[in-house]
Amino acid sequence: MEIYSNPIIISLIIGIIQAIKIAGMPKKFAPLVSLALGISMCVFFEPKGDIKQSILNGIISGLTASGLFSGYHSMTKNSKK
């Protein structure tokens, strides 16, 4: 995977998860869906690479996307008080 594609994948995951939550998915399933999206996107975008490394990159991307959004959300929620 190219070095610049990981932030792109993380941004796509955050956007897709937000769209799915707006469509009606319960918020408690967001990290699980984020993880699945990360793995599938990294495996899809890196078909020639090592599958184990692609899966690991997908896990990292999915969990990072989930953590980034929840961290941002909690920071903005606390700053409004």
C-alpha positions as CSV (number, residue, x, y, z in Angstrom):
1,M,0.0,0.0,0.0
2,E,1.3,3.4,-0.8
3,I,2.1,5.6,2.1
4,Y,-0.5,8.2,1.1
5,S,-3.4,5.8,0.6
6,N,-3.8,5.0,4.3
7,P,-5.2,8.5,5.3
8,I,-7.4,8.3,2.2
9,I,-8.8,4.9,3.3
10,I,-9.4,6.2,6.9
11,S,-11.2,9.3,5.6
12,L,-13.4,7.1,3.4
13,I,-14.3,4.8,6.3
14,I,-15.3,7.7,8.5
15,G,-17.5,9.1,5.7
16,I,-19.1,5.7,4.9
17,I,-19.8,5.1,8.6
18,Q,-21.4,8.5,9.0
19,A,-23.6,7.8,6.0
20,I,-24.6,4.4,7.3
21,K,-25.4,5.9,10.8
22,I,-27.6,8.6,9.2
23,A,-29.4,5.8,7.3
24,G,-30.4,4.1,10.5
25,M,-27.6,1.8,11.7
26,P,-27.3,1.7,15.5
27,K,-24.2,3.5,16.7
28,K,-23.0,0.5,18.8
29,F,-22.2,-1.4,15.5
30,A,-20.1,1.4,14.0
31,P,-16.7,0.1,15.3
32,L,-17.4,-3.4,14.0
33,V,-18.5,-2.1,10.6
34,S,-15.5,0.3,10.5
35,L,-13.2,-2.7,11.2
36,A,-14.8,-4.7,8.4
37,L,-14.6,-1.8,6.0
38,G,-11.0,-1.2,6.8
39,I,-10.0,-4.9,6.2
40,S,-12.0,-5.1,3.0
41,M,-10.7,-1.8,1.6
42,C,-7.1,-2.6,2.3
43,V,-7.3,-6.1,0.8
44,F,-9.1,-4.6,-2.3
45,F,-6.6,-1.8,-2.8
46,E,-3.5,-4.0,-2.2
47,P,-4.2,-7.2,-4.2
48,K,-0.6,-7.8,-5.2
49,G,0.8,-7.5,-1.7
50,D,1.0,-9.9,1.2
51,I,-2.6,-10.8,2.4
52,K,-1.5,-10.8,6.1
53,Q,-0.1,-7.4,5.8
54,S,-3.2,-6.1,4.0
55,I,-5.4,-7.5,6.8
56,L,-3.2,-5.9,9.5
57,N,-3.3,-2.6,7.6
58,G,-7.1,-2.9,7.4
59,I,-7.4,-3.6,11.1
60,I,-5.3,-0.5,11.8
61,S,-7.2,1.6,9.4
62,G,-10.6,0.6,10.7
63,L,-9.7,1.0,14.4
64,T,-8.0,4.3,13.6
65,A,-11.1,5.6,11.8
66,S,-13.3,4.6,14.7
67,G,-11.0,6.1,17.3
68,L,-10.5,9.4,15.4
69,F,-14.2,10.0,15.0
70,S,-15.1,9.1,18.6
71,G,-12.2,11.3,19.9
72,Y,-13.2,14.2,17.8
73,H,-16.9,13.8,18.8
74,S,-16.0,13.7,22.5
75,M,-13.8,16.7,22.2
76,T,-16.4,18.8,20.5
77,K,-19.1,17.6,22.9
78,N,-16.9,18.7,25.9
79,S,-16.1,22.1,24.3
80,K,-19.8,23.0,24.0
81,K,-20.3,22.9,27.8
